[in-house]
Amino acid sequence: MKLGFAGFEFVNHATRRRYYSTGRPPANTSGRPHQFYHRHEQPALDTGDTLAWFIPRCREMGFDAVEGDITPHIGKPAEIDRIGNLLAKHDIALSADFGDDLTNPTRPPSDFQTFADAAVQLGIKAIGIGGVPFSVNRFVDDPPFERQMEMIRDGIRPWVEIAEASGLKLAYENHADYRVTDLMDHVVGPIGSPALGIKLDTGNCPLVIEDAVAAAEACVDVCYATHFKEMFISPVTPDGGKIVGAPLGRGHLCLDKVGEILSHSPFADDLILSIEIGWMPPNEDYFEWLAESVAWCRSALGAYLAPFDATAPATTTTGGA
C-alpha cells in the first residue's frame, strides 16, 4: 500500500483566510468556532497549477501518492503529458474522483469516458465515485432506501461498463450516507463486476453507526481506494453525543487494525491510504495534524506500506520541476 493525502482538503486549508490585517480572525456565519491558533505557516500553494505543485513536494511531506483533481488537464494532451511526466519523475502514484448527483444525473457517459481515458494515461488504477446529496441517506424515508440503492445502481452502471473496458477499478465511497455493508449488499453485489468495489472512508463509518474495522473486513476483497480518516467519539456530552476528527492514531477507529486488514487486499499493491483529516475542534492546526498523522502511519503501519524513500531519484528527466 502507498500513503497519500486528499489534495482538495489541503487546498482548502492552504488558501483559507486566517486573519484580517488587524490580527483578528475573519468573522463568519457558519456557526463554527474561530480557529485562533495556528502553529504552521500556510504553504504558498500555486492554485493555478495545483496538481503540478503537489507532485514534486509529496515525498518531502512523507507521501508517495496524492489524491488530486485531474479535471483542469482533461482534453489537453500536452497537459496530460506534463502531469504524467511529473508523476514518473518523482515516482508518485495518483488517484482521482468522479461524481454526479445520482438522484438527478446530468453527466452523460461520454463525460466519464473522457475522464477514464485521462486516468489511464496518468497511470491511475482506481477512481473514487459517488454520490448523492447529503440530504439523501439511509436514515431518510423519501426516497425510500430501496429506491436510493436503485438510483445508485442505475447511475453507475454505464461507468462500470466503461471502467471494465478501460482496465480501471471504480470505488464507491461510503460518504456519510450509507454503511459499507449497505453498498456491498445493494450496489457492489448486485452489479457483480470485478471493476466495481468500495472507497472506504473510515471516518464516515461512525456517522452511520458502523464500526470501521467491521467495514474494512466487509469490503477488503474489493477495497480499491480509501479516505483514511480518524474520529474521536464522545458518546455523552452536555449537548448530546459528538463525533469529531483527530490526528490518525489518536481517535477511536482502531486504524492500525484497519490498515492490517487492508494489507491483505488482493489490490493492496495499488491501494492508496489517502489521509483525510476529520472535523477539527477549534484552536487546532490542520498542517500539524497532517504531519502527525503521516508520522503515525509510517510508524504504526510501516510493515504494511511500500518501502519509502523521501529522496527517491527521478525515473525520468522530462517534464517540470
C-alpha positions, 0 to 999 in steps of 0.5 A: 500500500502507498500513503497519500493525502486528499489534495482538495482538503489541503487546498482548502486549508492552504488558501483559507483566510486566517486573519484580517490585517488587524490580527483578528480572525475573519468573522463568519456565519457558519456557526463554527468556532474561530480557529485562533491558533495556528502553529504552521505557516500556510504553504504558498500553494500555486492554485493555478497549477495545483496538481503540478505543485503537489507532485514534486513536494509529496515525498518531502511531506512523507507521501508517495501518492496524492489524491488530486483533481485531474479535471483542469488537464482533461482534453489537453494532451500536452497537459496530460503529458506534463502531469504524467511526466511529473508523476514518473519523475518523482515516482508518485502514484495518483488517484482521482474522483468522479461524481454526479448527483445520482438522484438527478444525473446530468453527466452523460457517459461520454463525460466519464469516458473522457475522464477514464481515458485521462486516468489511464494515461496518468497511470491511475488504477482506481477512481473514487465515485459517488454520490448523492446529496447529503440530504439523501441517506439511509436514515431518510424515508423519501426516497425510500432506501430501496429506491436510493440503492436503485438510483445508485445502481442505475447511475453507475452502471454505464461507468462500470461498463466503461471502467471494465473496458478501460482496465480501471477499478471504480470505488464507491465511497461510503460518504456519510450516507450509507454503511459499507455493508449497505453498498456491498449488499445493494450496489457492489453485489448486485452489479457483480463486476470485478471493476466495481468495489468500495472507497472506504472512508473510515471516518464516515463509518461512525456517522452511520453507526458502523464500526470501521474495522467491521467495514474494512473486513466487509469490503477488503476483497474489493477495497480499491481506494480509501479516505483514511480518516480518524474520529474521536467519539464522545458518546455523552456530552452536555449537548448530546453525543459528538463525533469529531476528527483527530490526528490518525492514531489518536481517535477511536477507529482502531486504524492500525487494525484497519490498515492490517486488514487492508494489507491483505487486499488482493489490490493492496499493491495499488491501494492508496491510504489517502489521509483525510483529516476529520472535523477539527475542534477549534484552536487546532492546526490542520498542517500539524495534524497532517504531519502527525498523522503521516508520522503515525502511519509510517510508524504504526503501519510501516510493515504494511506500506511500500518501502519509502524513500523521501529522496527517491531519484527521478525515473525520468528527466522530462517534464517540470520541476 
